[in-house]
Amino acid sequence: MDNFQAFYSEQFGKDWPSIMESLSQTTQHCAVVNKFSFQEEVHEKLSSTEAEFLNISIFNSHEDIQTELQLNCYFPNSSNRVRFPKQDKTSNGYFDYYLLDASSMLPVLALDIYTNNAVLDMCAAPGGKTVLVSQLLSNHGSLVASEISNTRRANLIKVIKDYIPKISKSKELVEVRNLTGHKFATYEPSTYDRVLVDAPCSSDRHNLQTNFEYSVWSEMKSKANANLQKKLLLSALQTVVPGGIVVYSTCSMSVFENDAVIDEVLSKCTQNNDLKVEVLDSQFTNQPIADMFNFQQTRNGILVLPSKTKNWGPLYFCKLQRFAVESRAEFQKDNAVSSGIQ
């Protein structure tokens, strides 16, 4: 615990005691209504709670956005936690809503998913973000959810069956895979329109609350996580199509697992004449939903940090885009112009 405290005290300075106190509190939840359930039953059930109903649009949306490109959510409307009723199946056989930390929605909303997209959720278990992506695809497009752990993949499959129907008798909206994330670049180059890399990480809040690894937490372990995370992100940037979007996220606060991963991957991409990548503005700060979170704008992305009144996170996310490279000469010219990008 001493290593953990010392590391983050240096990273966050005077803000750390408040962050640490908030991390120790019970995780707050919001409820995302399952569009595949019988929604009238869900709204009747949740309207009795002290939660506010909101439609949350993808971040890079226009005023005429389709309703499919929104998440329907119930948020606590104050700093007081809402005790949501137990989740259950509605009359059509699908579960009514998914409970999660509201910050978990942000990487999915930053992906700018459209209903006809081919999407890869590279590290999909336990399945919450897979459920969110399915809400935006709404029986259109396609979604691959990959998880290499047998136990976690079994749980992922159960979540999918509970929340997401087939498109038809012979076609699933979600295809579950067990391919190691860093192999997608080799086996499926330039395949997906959107890729979510919710990378394995230090899971600061979960581990802190379960007293799991913090007696032996170290910078070395965080850096070891970063080595895997860089492989996953590089693979994602090669399996996405030119013009496609990749969102990288973790639930770690460590700069080694967040901005530093992005920095090193961007450096590697600069050295690879066939892979031109830029960090994009996620447009999160322009959204009304941003007021619900305590966050920092970092060098490359957004870091949501828990506070006493906005107890969501931690969660980091960064939005990247792969661009087509028509020729080596053009790449070198464009790279010289954009070399100052952060």
N, C-alpha and C positions, 0 to 999 in steps of 0.2 A: 504493500500500500504506500510505503514511503516513496518508492520510485514513481508511482503513479501521481501522487500529490506533488512531488517536486517538479516533474516534467510539465504538468499542466499549469502549475503555479507560475512557471517561467513563461509558458506560452500565452497565458491569458492575464497575467499580472493581477491588478486589483479586482478584476471581475471574477477571479477563480473561486473565492469563498462562496459567493452567491450561486455560481454555476454548480459547484460541488453539492451545496445544500439542496438545490433543485433536483439534481441527479438522484439523490437519495430518496426522493419522494416517489410515491406510487405513480406509475405511468398513466397519463391521461389518454382517453380514447375519443375518437369520433366514430360515427356509424355511416358506412357507405351503403346506400340502398342497392340491392341487387336488381338490375334491370330485367333479369331473366325470371325473377320471382313474380308472384301476383302482387303488384305494387300497392294496390289499394289496401290490402291487409297490412302491409308494412307501414304505410303512413298512418293508418289507424292505430297501430301498436306504438309507434314512436312519437306520435303527436302528444301523448300523455306525459312525455318526459320533459325535463327542463332543458331542452335542446332546440336550437334554431335550425330550420331547414334552409339549405343553400344549394344552388346549382353552381358548380365550379367548372369553368371552361378551361380547355387547354390554353397554354400561355400565349402562343403565337396565333391567336384566333382573330377573326373579323367580327363585326357587329352582327352579321347575318349567319353566324355559326349554327350548324345543325345541332339539334338537341342530342344527337348521338355522341357528340364530341364534348359532353359534359359528364361530370360525376355528380350524382345526387347524394347529398350528405346531411347528416344531423350533427351539429357542433354544439358543445357546451357554450352557452351564451354569457358566461361569466367565468371568473376564476375558479368557481366551485365545480367539482367533478360531477358528471352526470352518471348515475347508476342505470345503465341501459338494461332492459329486460333480456332474458336469455334468448340467444339466437335459436331459430327453429325453422322448419320447412313450412312454406306456404302451401295452399291447396293444390298448386301445380307441381309440387315435389321438389322445389329448389329453395335453398336457404334464403332468409329474408334480407339479411344485411351482414356486412363484414366489419368487425371492429378492429381498428388499428390506430396507431399514433398518427395524427394528421400529417406530420411531416413526411410520412411514407408516401403520400400522394404526390409530392412535389416532383420527384424524378419522372414519374409517369406523365404528369401534365407537361413537363418540359420537353418530352419526346415529340410533341406536336403530331400525335398519331391521327391519321385519317382512316376512314372506315375501310378503304381498299388496300391498306398497307400490309406488307409481309413483315411481321415483327418477331424478333428473337429476345426472349428473356433468358439471358445466358446462365444466371445462377438463381434459379427460380424458387426453390424452397425457402420458406414454408408455403408460399403461394399467394400471399396478399397482393403483391404487385401484378401477378398473373391475372388475378380476379379483376383488378383495376383496368388492366389493358383490355381484357375481354369486354368490359363495359363500354369502352370507346369503339371497339371494332363492331360490336352489336351484330354478330352473325355474318359479318362481311370480312374480307381480308383473311389473313391466316396468322396463327400464333404458335411458335415453337417455344416450349418451356423445358429447359434442360437442367438436370440435377444429377450429379454423379454418385451421391450417397444413396445406397439402397433404402435405408430407413427413411431418410428425408424425402426421397422420390415417392415412396409409398404414401407418405402423408400428403405430398403435393397432389398425387393422383386422386386421393380422397377429397381434397378441397375442390379440385376441378369438377369432380362428379357431383359434389354437393351444390355448386354454384353455377356451373356453366353447361348448357345443353349442347347436344350435337347440332350441326348445321342441317344435317339430314340423317337418315338411317345409316348411311354408309360413310358419312364425313364428319369428323370432329372439328370444332373451331380451334381446339388446342391439341397439338401433338406433343407428347411428352418424350423427351430424349434423355439419354445418359451419357452424352458426349462431353468429355472434358473441355472446358471453355476455350483453352488456348489452341485447341485443334480445329475450331470452326474456320479459322483462316485458311487452313490446309484443305479441308474437305468441302467447304462451302464458301469459296471466295466470291465477293461481290454478289451476294444473294438477297440480303434483307434490306428493306427500306428504313427500318428503325431497329436499333439494338439497345437494350437496357443491360448495363453491367452493374448490378447491385452486388458488389464484390464482397467476398468473405473478408472480415476485418476484426479489429479488436473488440467490437460490440461493447463499448464502454459502459453504457447504462445497464444492459442486461447482466454483464459479468459483475459489475459493482453490486447490484442488488442481490445477486445469487452468491456473492463471495467466492466466485469461481477461480479466477486466475490472478487476482490483484495482489496477493502476497508475493507473487513472482513476476509481476508486470515489469517490463523493461523496454527501453528504446530499441534494443536489439530485436525483441519480438515484433515490435511495431514495424521495424525496417524489414523483417522477414516477411510479414504480411504484404508489405509494399512490393516486394519482388514478385510475388504471385499476382498481385493486382495489376502490375505493369504488363505482365504477359497476357492477362485477360483483356485489358483495354486495347493493347496492340492487335490482338486477334479480332476484337470487335470492330476495330477500324478497318480491318481488311475484309471482314465478312459482310459489312454494310456496303451498299452500292454507292458509287460516286454520286454525290448530291444528297446522300442519306444522312441521318442523324444518329449519333450515339450519345447516350447519357450515362455517365459514370457516377455511382453513388456509394457511400458507405455510411454506417452508423457509428463511425469513429470520429473523435475530435482531433486526432493526431495529424499534424501537418505532413508527416512522413507518408501517411496513407491517403492524403487528400491532394493538396496543391502540388506537393513534391512528385507524386505519381504523374500528374498531368504534365509537369515541367519536363520530366525525363522522357515521357512518351512523345511529347512534341519535339524534343531534341532528336529522338530516334527517327521520327517521321521526316524531319528536315534532312537527315542523312540518307533517306530512302527516296530516290528520285521518282519512284512509282507510287508514293503515298503522300499526298498533300492534305494536311489537316489543319483546321483552325478552331479555336475556342469561340463559341458564339455567346451572345447575351441571351440568357434564358427568358428574359422579359418578366421574370418573377417579381422584381421590385415594382413593376408597373401594374400589378394585379391587386384588386381589393383584398384578396386573401392574404397578401403579405403582412397586413396590419395585425393578423392573428398570431404572428410568430415573432420571436426574438431571434434575430439573425445578424450575421456579419457578412459583408461582401468581401470575399478573399481575392487573391490575385487572379484566380481562374474560375471561381464559382461562388456558391452560397453555402454558408455553414449555419444551420439552425441550432441554437443553443437553448436548453431549458432555462426558464426563469420562474419565479414564484407565481406570476400571473399568466404566463404563457408557457406552460410546462410541456412543450413538445420537443422531441429530439433527444439526443443530438442526431443530426443528419447533414451530410455534405453531398452536394451534387454539382456536376459540371456538364455543360452541353457542348458537344463537339460536332463538327461536320467534315465529312470527307469530300474533297473536290476532285473532279476529273483532271488528269494530267495528260494533255494532248501530245506533248513532246518534252524531252529533257530540257531543251533550251528554254521553252516557255515556262516550265516549272522553275528553273533557276532564276528567270527574270521575275516571276511572281513572288518567289520566296524572298528575293532581295527587297522587294517592296514591302512585304508583310513581316519582315524579320523582327519587328518590334512588338508584335502582337503578344498579349499576355493571356 
